[in-house]
Amino acid sequence: MGSSPIVSTLYRAPMATAYDIIQRFGSVEDDQRYTRLVELFTDDAVYCDPFAGAQRGQAAIADFMGEMERVIPKMGVFFANWETKADSHVGWSRWEMVVPVDGVEHPIKGQSLYRLRDGQVCFAADYVDSGAYRRIRPDRAPDLGFAAAENKGTNAGGPAADLVRRFWELQTSARYGELAALFAPDSVFTDQVYGVFEGHAAVSAYLRRMETEMPDEGVTFTLDDCGGEETVAWSQWTCHVPNGSFPGWTLHTLRDGLFTLDSDYFDVVKARQLHKARHGG
């Protein structure tokens, strides 16, 4: 016997949160049934893979996930150490893509950016550490720049979005010293070149150094896109040097209107190529 509409309404399961939805990506990576992800995307979603490019629309995403389901298990690739941060409409994750080569498993760090609309993902982009990947697969380089140009839907509003915009307003005008006021006392700032800085004093000292070093090297930045809401945000950006440019992105978390995490990643292969062309060595 079917249940009455009233009973159905009373016992209807709550809508999954953005955190729950993004966590499902991790669980699917575990069992490698990638086609289970298709229902999580909007009809007009964009999913960006660093090797296969942009898949636009749920139908294209379904085809891509079907191919992933056929190919990835045969390659022996799997994903591990999944970490997720999310608000209602914006989130990111960090993970490791483990690639076997000649019987040795190589963990490659990766990150994903997400934007949601009405309980479904309307934009997702995956990134991998290009330097680490090139060491094991010099014949196949990921493209880390194209995703910033894709249509991702409307950005959510909130204090995280406001703080990210303020961060980039200061960064693009090389006012690094003023950035320190945006960080919490227990903040952590990570940079793939300079390392990890823990605590406000260490972050402030690093930013003061950048205020001199970046202009002296002719380094500037432009913000390509950002997503932010209450406690979680991400940025996609381009770093410009005198002889070229390379893409990057940043994962953010906030508390009480201040950054607690600023984790920078960029295309280290492209950056090293430009540095070598300019300085030699």
C-alpha positions as CSV (number, residue, x, y, z in Angstrom):
1,M,0.0,0.0,0.0
2,G,1.4,3.4,-0.9
3,S,1.9,6.1,1.7
4,S,-0.3,9.2,1.9
5,P,1.1,12.5,0.6
6,I,1.1,13.8,4.2
7,V,3.2,10.9,5.4
8,S,5.5,11.2,2.5
9,T,6.0,14.9,3.2
10,L,6.6,14.3,6.9
11,Y,9.2,11.7,6.3
12,R,10.9,13.1,3.3
13,A,14.7,12.9,3.5
14,P,16.5,16.3,3.9
15,M,18.3,17.7,0.9
16,A,22.0,16.7,0.9
17,T,24.4,19.4,1.9
18,A,27.2,20.6,-0.3
19,Y,29.6,18.8,2.0
20,D,27.7,15.5,1.5
21,I,27.6,15.9,-2.2
22,I,31.3,16.6,-2.5
23,Q,32.1,13.7,-0.2
24,R,30.2,11.4,-2.6
25,F,32.9,12.2,-5.2
26,G,35.4,10.7,-2.8
27,S,33.3,7.6,-2.2
28,V,32.9,7.1,-5.9
29,E,36.6,7.4,-6.4
30,D,37.0,4.6,-3.9
31,D,34.8,2.1,-5.7
32,Q,35.5,3.6,-9.2
33,R,31.8,3.5,-10.3
34,Y,32.2,7.0,-11.9
35,T,28.8,7.0,-13.6
36,R,27.2,7.3,-10.2
37,L,28.5,10.9,-10.2
38,V,26.3,12.0,-13.2
39,E,23.2,12.6,-11.2
40,L,25.1,15.0,-8.9
41,F,25.5,17.5,-11.8
42,T,23.0,20.1,-13.2
43,D,22.0,19.7,-16.9
44,D,24.2,22.6,-17.9
45,A,27.2,21.7,-15.6
46,V,30.8,22.1,-16.6
47,Y,33.3,19.5,-15.4
48,C,37.0,20.2,-16.1
49,D,39.5,17.4,-16.2
50,P,43.2,18.4,-16.4
51,F,43.9,15.7,-19.1
52,A,40.6,15.4,-21.0
53,G,39.5,19.0,-20.9
54,A,36.1,20.5,-20.3
55,Q,32.9,18.4,-20.4
56,R,30.0,20.7,-20.9
57,G,26.5,19.5,-20.0
58,Q,25.3,16.4,-18.2
59,A,25.3,14.3,-21.3
60,A,28.9,15.0,-22.0
61,I,29.8,14.4,-18.4
62,A,27.9,11.1,-18.5
63,D,30.0,10.0,-21.6
64,F,33.2,11.0,-19.8
65,M,32.4,9.2,-16.6
66,G,31.5,6.1,-18.5
67,E,34.9,6.2,-20.1
68,M,36.5,6.7,-16.7
69,E,34.7,3.7,-15.4
70,R,36.1,1.6,-18.2
71,V,39.7,2.9,-18.2
72,I,40.8,3.9,-14.7
73,P,40.5,0.4,-13.1
74,K,42.6,-1.1,-15.9
75,M,45.3,1.6,-15.3
76,G,45.5,0.7,-11.6
77,V,45.0,4.3,-10.6
78,F,43.2,5.0,-7.4
79,F,42.5,8.0,-5.1
80,A,43.2,8.4,-1.4
81,N,43.3,10.8,1.6
82,W,40.2,12.7,0.6
83,E,39.6,16.0,2.5
84,T,36.5,18.2,1.9
85,K,35.6,21.8,3.0
86,A,32.2,23.2,1.9
87,D,29.4,25.7,2.7
88,S,26.1,25.6,1.0
89,H,27.1,26.5,-2.6
90,V,30.9,26.5,-2.6
91,G,33.4,23.9,-1.7
92,W,36.8,22.3,-2.4
93,S,38.6,19.1,-1.8
94,R,42.2,17.8,-1.5
95,W,43.2,14.2,-2.4
96,E,46.0,12.1,-3.8
97,M,45.9,10.3,-7.1
98,V,48.0,7.2,-6.8
99,V,49.6,6.2,-10.1
100,P,51.4,2.8,-10.4
101,V,54.5,2.8,-12.6
102,D,56.6,-0.3,-12.9
103,G,55.2,-1.8,-9.7
104,V,55.7,1.4,-7.7
105,E,52.8,3.5,-6.4
106,H,53.3,7.2,-6.8
107,P,50.9,9.5,-4.9
108,I,50.2,12.8,-6.8
109,K,48.6,15.5,-4.8
110,G,45.4,17.0,-6.3
111,Q,42.6,19.5,-5.6
112,S,39.1,20.1,-6.8
113,L,37.0,23.2,-6.9
114,Y,33.2,23.1,-6.8
115,R,30.2,25.4,-7.2
116,L,26.7,24.2,-6.6
117,R,23.2,25.4,-7.6
118,D,19.9,24.0,-6.1
119,G,21.7,21.0,-4.5
120,Q,23.6,20.0,-7.6
121,V,27.1,20.7,-8.9
122,C,27.1,23.2,-11.7
123,F,30.9,23.5,-11.9
124,A,33.8,21.3,-10.9
125,A,37.5,21.5,-11.8
126,D,40.2,19.0,-10.9
127,Y,43.9,19.9,-10.7
128,V,47.0,17.8,-10.1
129,D,50.6,18.7,-9.1
130,S,52.1,19.1,-12.6
131,G,55.7,18.7,-11.3
132,A,55.0,15.5,-9.5
133,Y,53.1,14.1,-12.4
134,R,55.8,15.0,-15.0
135,R,58.4,13.1,-13.0
136,I,56.6,9.8,-13.6
137,R,54.9,10.6,-16.9
138,P,57.1,13.1,-18.9
139,D,55.1,12.3,-22.0
140,R,51.8,13.6,-20.7
141,A,51.4,17.0,-19.1
142,P,48.1,18.2,-17.5
143,D,46.6,21.4,-18.7
144,L,45.9,23.5,-15.6
145,G,44.9,26.8,-17.2
146,F,41.8,26.3,-19.3
147,A,39.4,25.7,-16.5
148,A,39.6,29.4,-15.4
149,A,38.0,30.5,-18.6
150,E,34.9,28.2,-18.3
151,N,31.5,29.4,-17.4
152,K,30.8,28.3,-13.9
153,G,27.5,29.9,-13.0
154,T,26.9,32.7,-10.4
155,N,29.2,33.1,-7.5
156,A,27.7,32.8,-4.1
157,G,27.8,35.8,-1.8
158,G,28.9,36.1,1.8
159,P,31.9,37.1,4.0
160,A,34.2,34.6,2.4
161,A,33.6,36.0,-1.1
162,D,34.1,39.6,0.2
163,L,37.3,38.7,1.9
164,V,38.7,36.9,-1.2
165,R,37.9,39.9,-3.4
166,R,39.7,42.2,-0.8
167,F,42.7,39.8,-0.8
168,W,43.0,40.0,-4.6
169,E,42.4,43.8,-4.7
170,L,45.5,44.1,-2.5
171,Q,47.5,41.4,-4.2
172,T,47.0,42.7,-7.7
173,S,48.2,46.1,-6.6
174,A,51.3,44.5,-4.9
175,R,50.2,45.7,-1.4
176,Y,51.3,42.6,0.3
177,G,52.0,44.1,3.7
178,E,48.3,45.0,4.0
179,L,47.3,41.4,3.4
180,A,48.5,40.4,6.9
181,A,45.4,42.1,8.4
182,L,43.2,39.5,6.7
183,F,44.7,36.5,8.5
184,A,43.7,35.0,11.8
185,P,46.2,34.5,14.7
186,D,46.4,30.8,14.0
187,S,46.4,31.0,10.2
188,V,48.4,28.8,7.9
189,F,49.7,30.0,4.5
190,T,51.3,27.5,2.1
191,D,53.3,28.3,-1.0
192,Q,54.8,25.7,-3.3
193,V,58.1,27.7,-3.6
194,Y,58.6,29.3,-0.2
195,G,57.0,26.6,2.1
196,V,54.5,26.6,4.9
197,F,54.0,29.5,7.3
198,E,52.1,28.9,10.5
199,G,50.8,31.7,12.8
200,H,50.2,35.3,12.1
201,A,53.8,36.4,12.8
202,A,55.2,34.0,10.2
203,V,52.5,34.8,7.7
204,S,53.1,38.5,8.1
205,A,56.9,38.2,7.7
206,Y,56.4,36.2,4.5
207,L,54.0,38.8,3.1
208,R,56.4,41.6,3.9
209,R,59.1,39.8,2.0
210,M,56.8,39.4,-1.0
211,E,56.1,43.1,-1.0
212,T,59.7,43.7,-2.1
213,E,60.5,40.5,-3.9
214,M,57.5,40.3,-6.2
215,P,57.9,43.8,-7.7
216,D,61.6,43.4,-8.0
217,E,61.1,40.3,-10.1
218,G,58.4,41.9,-12.2
219,V,55.7,39.5,-10.9
220,T,52.1,40.5,-11.1
221,F,48.8,38.7,-10.7
222,T,45.2,38.8,-12.1
223,L,42.2,37.1,-10.6
224,D,40.4,35.0,-13.1
225,D,37.5,33.8,-10.9
226,C,36.6,33.0,-7.3
227,G,34.0,31.3,-5.3
228,G,33.1,32.1,-1.7
229,E,30.3,32.0,0.9
230,E,30.6,31.8,4.7
231,T,33.7,29.8,5.8
232,V,35.0,28.3,2.5
233,A,36.3,29.9,-0.7
234,W,38.6,29.3,-3.7
235,S,40.4,31.5,-6.2
236,Q,41.6,30.9,-9.8
237,W,44.4,33.3,-10.9
238,T,47.2,33.9,-13.4
239,C,50.7,34.8,-12.4
240,H,52.5,37.1,-14.9
241,V,56.3,37.3,-15.2
242,P,58.2,39.4,-17.7
243,N,58.5,36.6,-20.3
244,G,55.1,34.8,-19.9
245,S,52.4,33.7,-17.5
246,F,51.2,30.5,-15.7
247,P,47.9,29.5,-14.0
248,G,47.3,29.0,-10.3
249,W,44.5,28.6,-7.7
250,T,44.1,28.9,-4.0
251,L,42.0,27.1,-1.4
252,H,40.8,29.2,1.5
253,T,39.0,28.7,4.8
254,L,37.7,31.4,7.2
255,R,36.7,32.0,10.7
256,D,35.2,35.2,12.1
257,G,35.9,37.1,8.9
258,L,39.6,36.2,8.7
259,F,41.6,33.6,6.7
260,T,42.6,30.5,8.6
261,L,44.0,28.8,5.5
262,D,45.5,30.1,2.3
263,S,46.9,27.2,0.3
264,D,48.4,28.2,-3.1
265,Y,49.0,25.8,-6.0
266,F,50.2,26.6,-9.5
267,D,51.5,25.0,-12.7
268,V,55.0,24.5,-11.4
269,V,56.2,23.0,-14.8
270,K,55.2,26.1,-16.7
271,A,56.7,28.3,-14.0
272,R,60.0,26.5,-14.1
273,Q,60.1,26.6,-17.9
274,L,59.6,30.4,-17.8
275,H,62.2,30.8,-15.1
276,K,64.7,28.8,-17.0
277,A,64.1,30.7,-20.2
278,R,64.6,34.0,-18.4
279,H,67.5,33.2,-16.0
280,G,69.0,30.0,-17.5
281,G,70.0,27.0,-15.4
